[in-house]
Amino acid sequence: MRALVIALTFSTALIGAPALAQSSPAAPAIGPEDTEKVKQVFVYGDDPCPKSEGDEIVVCARMPDNERYRIPKDLRTDPNDAKVQSWGNRARSLEYVGASGTDSCSPVGAGGFTGCFAQIARAAKEERKAMLGSATWADAVEKARRERLGNLDAESEAIEKDVKAEEAEKQQQTAPKP
């Protein structure tokens, strides 16, 4: 029992020690005005490193000039790499591993062909969604119709203008000369 009392006393002293150390008046106060300002800059080719202003420190990293307008190397990845694929895409691909039989679109098992249409329809839907955004097929048809009618109107106006010019020319040729 005596050992337990000593251990509790010692642990209480250890827990309170950091609080006592923080309230010590001898410790210097560090405020926002005492912190150093460090500015990290990438410079390319023979560009000069910017000068520091006031109490700031400027650290320059020199890069080759051909990297000036490129995406940083750590951001250049292959979008088809398995490491950068989303969890949903990976789960969707795992959904079809080992699938056979009805609704599988595989040559193995009875009715494997039935899933092929679903697979083609799903791919077409994703392609349309990527192409049109949230628009529907009706919106796409209406847009194409407006573009086609706009082209037809422009063509018909040009043809009408040419016909009127030809008619005016014929009238001038057939008009009696005084």
Secondary structure, 3 states (H helix, E strand, C coil): CHHHHHHHHHHHHHHHHHHHHHCCCCCCCCCHHHCCEEEEEEEECCCCCCCCCCCEEEEEEEECHHHCCCCCHHHCCCCCCHHHCCHHHHHHHHHCCCCCCCCCCCCCCCCCCHHHHHHHHHHHHHHHHHHHCCCCHHHHHHHHHHHHHHHHHHHHHHHHHHHHHHHHHHHHHHCCCC
